[in-house]
Amino acid sequence: MFNKKKPNAETIRNLKVLFSKRYQIPETSILSMAELSCHEPNCPPIETIITERAEGGRVRNWRIAKPIIDIREIDIKNLNEEHNHEH
């Protein structure tokens, strides 16, 4: 049987704290993390999408080409603005 490692709530909470500090996300914003599987060519098998939903309706997304459980602080620090997609 295929056993996929799932991130625990503490891991996600810690990453959200690091991310909020790095990108100055206000407490009034909702910050979510989701893993997406990709089966397209030249696409990472699993990527994590971090979404900020601000109080005024602004939505920003960042992408990290690895599962949540493999994300480290350095991955968050190394995200560049070109990975930031404002809608």
N, C-alpha and C positions, 0 to 999 in steps of 0.2 A: 504494500500500500504506500502511496506517496504521502510523505509527511512534510508539509511546508512549515518552516519556522515562522511563527507569528510574533510580531512585536508586542510587548506587553504595554499596559497603560502607562507605566512609569517611564519607559523608553520614549514613548510619544510625548509625554508631558515634558520631559527633559529637553527633547529636541525643540519643542515649541518655545520653551523658555530661552534657549540659545538663539533660536531664530528671531524671536521677538526683540531680544536685546540687540542683535546684529542689525536688524532692519527697522528698529524703532517702531514696532507695531504697537499701537495704543491698546489699552485694555478694553476699549469699546469696540474693537474689531474682533471678528470671529476668525480664528486661524484653524484651518483644517489640513490634514495630511491624508493622502490616499495613494495606494499602490495601484498601478495599472499594468496589465500585461499587454505586450505588443507582439504581434506575430508578423509584422511587416518587415521587409528587408531593410537593413541598415538601422534598425531600431533596437534599443536595449530590450532584453527579454522582460525586465520589470523596471519601471521607473516610478519615482515618487513625485507626486504633484503637491505642492504646498500652496494653499489658497488663502489670501486675506480678503475678507469681506468687511469693508469699512462701514461705519455708521451712515455715511452720506451716500452709500450705494456703489462706491468705487470697489472694483475687484482687481486684485493683482495675483498672478500665478508665477511660481518658480518651479523648475523641474530639476531633479537630481536623478541621474541615470543609474540608480541602484535601489534595492529594496530598503524600506525604513530601517530594518534591523542592522543593515550595513552602513548606514549614514553616521558619519563622525563629525565632530565640531569643525574640523578642517574643511569638510565638504560644504558646510553652511558658510563658513568664512570665505571660501573661494568662489561662491556664486557671483557672477558679474552681472551688471545691469542688463546686458544683452539677453540673459536668461530670464529677465523680469518682463512679463508681458502684461501691460496695463490695458484694461478694457474700458 
